[in-house]
Amino acid sequence: MKKLTLLLLGFCIFTGIYAQNTNLEQEIKVIMESYGYELSTSQYAYISEGNTAYHYKTFYEGNDYAIIGFPEDNGVNDIDLYLYDGDGTLLAEGSSEDNYEILEYTPYSTREMKIVIENYDSDYSSTEYKVKFMIFWIESE
């Protein structure tokens, strides 16, 4: 994925969250589609600080993937994303101190993966916040 795409997505997510933009998912989808990516999966969960949610998905050889995680509720200060293979080996992680993360991954074979999203830090530790991740794919060049 080009750096410009990452910058545009970062700006979109950052401004969308703080402007309480209800169309954030659609804006991200439009940006990714403009670069040829297709939305594969969009999942959400309600998780409190320090907790995780996960989703299993088959990743196909010959495709590049972008996984974007972000909160849909204000109050989440830090989201982390992790990608594991079927054996539990960590393949990619996004653990910056931002309230969104973007992972890129190109599998060397078709296999099921586990995507984990974590609410690492939020305003109120016992409050469950809505968080989302979206998985996009494009054929590898």
Phi, psi and omega in degrees: 000140181286150180300326179300319178299315179298318179296316179297317179296316179301315179296317180298314181293313181301309182290326179295319181293313185280344175265003183053047181285118181283351180256022183302315179302316180294321179297317178297317180300316180297316179298312182295320179294329178293341176259011175093000180280150174244143177286127178260312185213142172225120184231150174226162178207161173251115182222144177269171182307133178085357181253164183231163169225157182216165180210138176262140180211143174277126175256134187256135175302141180094000178238150171257142182238146172232127179244125184240124179241140181199157175275148173261348178251144172292153178110349177266122184262336185208117176250140174236148178235143178223145177236124181240149172275181183296339179270359180088011178280130179289122182258327181203150177212149172235105184227045175286182178264025181266166177265020169209157178219149176229123175249145172239140180207139175237110181286145178273348175208162178285126181195160178279138180235160177245122177259128181239132174244136182235135170273093186285323182208135178214169183299318183234114189296333182267353180279135175271123181253148177279124177236156184220150166226148181235137179246124178245155178220157175209149177295137179293149179269000000 
